Amino acid sequence: MARFQLPLSGDVTQTINPWTWVFSPIGGNFSLFNINLDMGPSSNPEIEAEILRDVASYGKQIGRIEDAVAALIEIVGTDDLSLRQKKAFAAFHALMNDIENVKDRHKDG
C-alpha cells in the first residue's frame, strides 16, 4: 500500500555539516563548499539561524512543545471534551508514542 502524505507533512531532517567545524574559523568565512540552506519564509532569517545554531534545533523545539501539550492534556483531562477534541488528543498521544518508539530503537542500536 502506498504511503500518502499531504504537502509539508513529510519527514523533517537537519543536516549537520562537520566541514564547517574544521574549515570555518571563528569570524572567518573559509570553506571548501558554500551551501545556502533556504529554511523557507522568515521575517528574520538571521535570528532563526542563530536560534537553530545556538539554542535548539527544530526537533528539540517541537519536543519541548510536545512535553508542554502533554502536561496540559493531563491537567484538562478528557471527560468533558467533544469527540473531535478526544480524537485530536488520541492522535497526539499516538504521535508521541511513535516518536518515543523511534528514539528507543536508536538507543539500542
N, CA, C and O of each residue as an XYZ file, in Angstrom:
436
protein
N       0.841     -1.177      0.000
C       0.000      0.000      0.000
C       0.887      1.242      0.000
O       1.819      1.340      0.798
N       0.607      2.169     -0.872
C       1.410      3.381     -0.990
C       1.175      4.286      0.214
O       0.079      4.337      0.772
N       2.202      4.979      0.587
C       2.104      5.906      1.723
C       1.701      7.270      1.191
O       2.337      7.803      0.281
N       0.649      7.829      1.756
C       0.123      9.114      1.312
C       0.480     10.185      2.326
O       0.237     10.031      3.523
N       1.063     11.277      1.833
C       1.385     12.395      2.717
C       0.922     13.691      2.074
O       1.087     13.907      0.873
N       0.347     14.537      2.893
C      -0.047     15.860      2.426
C       1.195     16.723      2.262
O       2.244     16.395      2.817
N       1.103     17.824      1.509
C       2.262     18.715      1.391
C       2.717     19.192      2.757
O       1.896     19.459      3.635
N       4.010     19.298      2.933
C       4.662     19.761      4.161
C       4.446     18.819      5.337
O       4.616     19.225      6.486
N       4.074     17.567      5.074
C       3.872     16.633      6.182
C       4.893     15.507      6.161
O       4.712     14.498      6.843
N       5.959     15.663      5.394
C       6.966     14.609      5.299
C       7.934     14.632      6.452
O       7.777     15.401      7.400
N       8.929     13.790      6.367
C       9.945     13.699      7.406
C      10.738     14.992      7.478
O      10.945     15.663      6.468
N      11.171     15.329      8.659
C      11.983     16.522      8.867
C      13.420     16.071      9.076
O      13.688     15.192      9.896
N      14.342     16.671      8.336
C      15.743     16.331      8.502
C      16.540     17.605      8.746
O      16.153     18.692      8.317
N      17.628     17.454      9.424
C      18.511     18.583      9.669
C      19.924     18.101      9.406
O      20.383     17.139     10.022
N      20.605     18.761      8.502
C      21.955     18.378      8.150
C      22.953     19.040      9.084
O      22.890     20.244      9.330
N      23.861     18.250      9.591
C      24.952     18.778     10.406
C      26.205     18.644      9.573
O      26.572     17.540      9.171
N      26.862     19.754      9.311
C      27.984     19.776      8.395
C      29.298     19.888      9.161
O      29.667     20.982      9.587
N      30.018     18.765      9.345
C      31.281     18.835     10.085
C      32.353     19.638      9.368
O      33.332     20.047      9.992
N      32.189     19.875      8.063
C      33.180     20.680      7.350
C      33.281     22.073      7.941
O      34.362     22.660      7.980
N      32.150     22.607      8.403
C      32.186     23.970      8.942
C      32.962     24.025     10.245
O      33.506     25.072     10.593
N      33.024     22.906     10.977
C      33.794     22.887     12.223
C      35.289     22.972     11.941
O      36.042     23.554     12.723
N      35.717     22.388     10.819
C      37.138     22.318     10.505
C      37.593     23.503      9.675
O      38.648     24.082      9.933
N      36.800     23.862      8.680
C      37.247     24.844      7.700
C      36.637     26.226      7.871
O      36.815     27.077      6.999
N      35.941     26.474      8.939
C      35.342     27.784      9.139
C      35.784     28.340     10.483
O      35.064     28.218     11.474
N      36.972     28.954     10.525
C      37.443     29.512     11.788
C      36.516     30.623     12.270
O      35.797     31.236     11.480
N      36.545     30.870     13.569
C      35.669     31.871     14.169
C      35.928     33.221     13.511
O      37.066     33.680     13.412
N      34.856     33.833     13.071
C      34.953     35.149     12.445
C      35.352     35.105     10.987
O      35.288     36.129     10.307
N      35.762     33.954     10.484
C      36.173     33.856      9.092
C      35.112     33.239      8.225
O      34.038     32.867      8.698
N      35.420     33.132      6.950
C      34.475     32.527      6.021
C      35.234     31.631      5.063
O      34.993     31.683      3.857
N      36.137     30.815      5.562
C      36.910     29.897      4.738
C      36.208     28.555      4.697
O      35.943     27.969      5.746
N      35.905     28.060      3.523
C      35.288     26.750      3.407
C      35.535     26.196      2.014
O      35.814     26.942      1.076
N      35.431     24.903      1.891
C      35.579     24.268      0.586
C      34.296     24.380     -0.233
O      34.335     24.440     -1.462
N      33.171     24.408      0.454
C      31.871     24.499     -0.207
C      31.077     25.609      0.428
O      31.202     25.865      1.626
N      30.265     26.265     -0.361
C      29.375     27.284      0.165
C      27.949     26.844     -0.146
O      27.504     26.928     -1.291
N      27.249     26.383      0.856
C      25.898     25.886      0.660
C      24.950     26.786      1.431
O      25.106     26.982      2.637
N      23.984     27.323      0.741
C      22.971     28.154      1.382
C      21.710     27.323      1.548
O      21.174     26.793      0.575
N      21.241     27.214      2.775
C      20.021     26.474      3.051
C      18.858     27.443      3.131
O      18.894     28.405      3.898
N      17.829     27.191      2.340
C      16.627     28.005      2.397
C      15.683     27.377      3.394
O      15.127     26.309      3.133
N      15.490     28.021      4.537
C      14.620     27.486      5.575
C      13.194     27.979      5.407
O      12.400     27.915      6.346
N      12.867     28.464      4.232
C      11.518     28.947      3.985
C      11.384     30.402      4.386
O      12.339     31.029      4.844
N      10.182     30.927      4.205
C       9.982     32.339      4.534
C      10.138     32.597      6.034
O       9.619     31.851      6.865
N      10.845     33.641      6.350
C      11.047     34.026      7.745
C      11.114     35.537      7.797
O      11.687     36.175      6.914
N      10.526     36.106      8.834
C      10.588     37.566      8.956
C      11.990     38.035      9.302
O      12.347     39.179      9.023
N      12.803     37.148      9.917
C      14.183     37.499     10.241
C      15.042     36.236     10.203
O      15.233     35.595     11.237
N      15.567     35.866      9.023
C      16.334     34.633      8.879
C      17.591     34.585      9.748
O      18.008     33.503     10.163
N      18.198     35.737     10.030
C      19.404     35.745     10.854
C      19.096     35.278     12.274
O      19.850     34.500     12.857
N      17.979     35.759     12.825
C      17.581     35.343     14.175
C      17.249     33.858     14.187
O      17.643     33.136     15.102
N      16.522     33.401     13.165
C      16.154     31.988     13.105
C      17.396     31.101     13.022
O      17.479     30.075     13.697
N      18.349     31.497     12.199
C      19.585     30.716     12.077
C      20.353     30.691     13.399
O      20.904     29.655     13.772
N      20.394     31.821     14.110
C      21.090     31.866     15.401
C      20.398     30.974     16.434
O      21.059     30.286     17.212
N      19.077     30.993     16.435
C      18.334     30.130     17.359
C      18.649     28.668     17.077
O      18.905     27.895     18.000
N      18.632     28.289     15.803
C      18.929     26.900     15.445
C      20.362     26.525     15.802
O      20.621     25.404     16.241
N      21.276     27.440     15.619
C      22.681     27.168     15.877
C      23.007     27.170     17.369
O      23.738     26.302     17.844
N      22.467     28.148     18.113
C      22.909     28.363     19.491
C      21.918     27.920     20.574
O      22.311     27.750     21.728
N      20.647     27.732     20.224
C      19.646     27.430     21.246
C      19.118     26.012     21.090
O      19.367     25.164     21.947
N      18.392     25.741     20.011
C      17.781     24.418     19.869
C      17.379     24.161     18.421
O      16.929     25.061     17.711
N      17.552     22.913     18.003
C      17.112     22.500     16.675
C      15.591     22.493     16.622
O      14.923     22.616     17.648
N      15.051     22.346     15.414
C      13.595     22.264     15.286
C      13.057     21.081     16.085
O      12.024     21.190     16.746
N      13.754     19.960     16.024
C      13.316     18.777     16.758
C      13.251     19.017     18.254
O      12.293     18.606     18.908
N      14.265     19.679     18.803
C      14.281     19.983     20.235
C      13.134     20.936     20.590
O      12.469     20.761     21.611
N      12.909     21.946     19.742
C      11.827     22.888     19.997
C      10.467     22.179     19.976
O       9.632     22.409     20.850
N      10.252     21.326     18.984
C       8.987     20.598     18.884
C       8.834     19.640     20.060
O       7.732     19.473     20.582
N       9.921     19.014     20.480
C       9.868     18.117     21.630
C       9.431     18.839     22.891
O       8.646     18.304     23.674
N       9.930     20.047     23.092
C       9.528     20.829     24.268
C       8.047     21.206     24.189
O       7.343     21.199     25.199
N       7.585     21.531     22.988
C       6.165     21.853     22.804
C       5.313     20.616     23.088
O       4.263     20.715     23.724
N       5.765     19.460     22.620
C       5.044     18.205     22.893
C       4.949     17.957     24.393
O       3.891     17.570     24.887
N       6.032     18.171     25.116
C       6.021     17.977     26.569
C       5.006     18.902     27.235
O       4.273     18.484     28.132
N       4.965     20.153     26.798
C       4.032     21.124     27.390
C       2.582     20.748     27.076
O       1.716     20.825     27.947
N       2.323     20.344     25.836
C       0.957     19.957     25.462
C       0.531     18.717     26.243
O      -0.608     18.637     26.703
N       1.435     17.752     26.396
C       1.113     16.549     27.168
C       0.766     16.910     28.612
O      -0.159     16.335     29.187
N       1.495     17.852     29.199
C       1.203     18.284     30.570
C      -0.166     18.954     30.643
O      -0.911     18.737     31.599
N      -0.501     19.761     29.646
C      -1.815     20.408     29.630
C      -2.941     19.393     29.479
O      -3.997     19.539     30.094
N      -2.721     18.365     28.664
C      -3.733     17.321     28.490
C      -3.984     16.619     29.818
O      -5.128     16.309     30.153
N      -2.920     16.369     30.575
C      -3.085     15.728     31.888
C      -3.912     16.604     32.829
O      -4.738     16.095     33.587
N      -3.695     17.906     32.783
C      -4.424     18.825     33.653
C      -5.895     18.909     33.243
O      -6.784     18.853     34.092
N      -6.145     19.044     31.945
C      -7.502     19.236     31.445
C      -8.318     17.960     31.551
O      -9.502     18.004     31.887
N      -7.699     16.832     31.269
C      -8.450     15.579     31.221
C      -9.255     15.501     29.940
O      -9.217     16.421     29.124
N      -9.983     14.412     29.757
C     -10.729     14.245     28.512
C     -12.215     13.990     28.740
O     -12.951     13.778     27.777
N     -12.666     14.004     29.970
C     -14.063     13.654     30.259
C     -15.071     14.601     29.601
O     -16.077     14.137     29.063
N     -14.830     15.893     29.630
C     -15.801     16.875     29.135
C     -15.515     17.346     27.713
O     -16.043     18.373     27.285
N     -14.694     16.617     26.987
C     -14.326     17.045     25.641
C     -15.269     16.474     24.594
O     -15.906     15.442     24.804
N     -15.345     17.169     23.459
C     -16.137     16.665     22.334
C     -15.403     15.490     21.692
O     -14.230     15.255     21.983
N     -16.082     14.763     20.831
C     -15.467     13.638     20.132
C     -14.284     14.107     19.289
O     -13.247     13.445     19.241
N     -14.445     15.249     18.627
C     -13.354     15.793     17.801
C     -12.132     16.098     18.661
O     -11.007     15.797     18.263
N     -12.340     16.688     19.828
C     -11.231     17.016     20.725
C     -10.569     15.758     21.261
O      -9.344     15.701     21.374
N     -11.372     14.742     21.595
C     -10.809     13.479     22.066
C      -9.973     12.815     20.980
O      -8.917     12.247     21.261
N     -10.450     12.887     19.731
C      -9.689     12.317     18.613
C      -8.364     13.055     18.427
O      -7.338     12.439     18.138
N      -8.393     14.374     18.594
C      -7.158     15.158     18.455
C      -6.149     14.762     19.528
O      -4.964     14.606     19.236
N      -6.612     14.599     20.765
C      -5.724     14.180     21.846
C      -5.196     12.766     21.600
O      -4.022     12.489     21.842
N      -6.069     11.871     21.118
C      -5.640     10.494     20.839
C      -4.586     10.478     19.731
O      -3.613      9.728     19.810
N      -4.777     11.303     18.700
C      -3.794     11.377     17.613
C      -2.474     11.934     18.133
O      -1.403     11.483     17.728
N      -2.550     12.905     19.021
C      -1.344     13.480     19.615
C      -0.589     12.422     20.422
O       0.630     12.303     20.301
N      -1.308     11.655     21.243
C      -0.672     10.599     22.026
C      -0.051      9.537     21.121
O       1.037      9.039     21.409
N      -0.732      9.187     20.033
C      -0.190      8.201     19.090
C       1.105      8.718     18.467
O       2.071      7.968     18.322
N       1.123      9.994     18.101
C       2.328     10.597     17.542
C       3.469     10.560     18.551
O       4.594     10.204     18.201
N       3.190     10.925     19.796
C       4.226     10.902     20.830
C       4.758      9.489     21.048
O       5.961      9.299     21.226
N       3.869      8.497     21.034
C       4.310      7.104     21.188
C       5.184      6.665     20.027
O       6.195      5.993     20.228
N       4.801      7.043     18.805
C       5.612      6.687     17.632
C       6.996      7.325     17.712
O       7.996      6.681     17.392
N       7.057      8.570     18.130
C       8.345      9.257     18.267
C       9.192      8.577     19.331
O      10.389      8.369     19.135
N       8.580      8.231     20.453
C       9.308      7.561     21.532
C       9.833      6.203     21.075
O      10.938      5.809     21.447
N       9.040      5.479     20.263
C       9.490      4.186     19.737
C      10.720      4.340     18.856
O      11.647      3.535     18.941
N      10.739      5.365     18.010
C      11.908      5.606     17.157
C      13.123      5.937     18.015
O      14.216      5.425     17.772
N      12.936      6.788     19.016
C      14.044      7.143     19.915
C      14.580      5.894     20.616
O      15.792      5.713     20.736
N      13.665      5.033     21.081
C      14.085      3.801     21.765
C      14.871      2.884     20.838
O      15.861      2.283     21.253
N      14.438      2.774     19.589
C      15.177      1.939     18.625
C      16.592      2.440     18.419
O      17.519      1.644     18.272
N      16.763      3.735     18.408
C      18.102      4.296     18.191
C      18.979      4.232     19.436
O      20.205      4.246     19.332
N      18.358      4.161     20.611
C      19.145      3.987     21.842
C      19.775      2.603     21.883
O      20.909      2.438     22.333
N      19.023      1.603     21.404
C      19.501      0.222     21.448
C      20.521     -0.058     20.362
O      21.344     -0.962     20.506
N      20.480      0.711     19.264
C      21.333      0.424     18.112
C      22.666      1.039     18.139
O      23.451      0.852     17.211
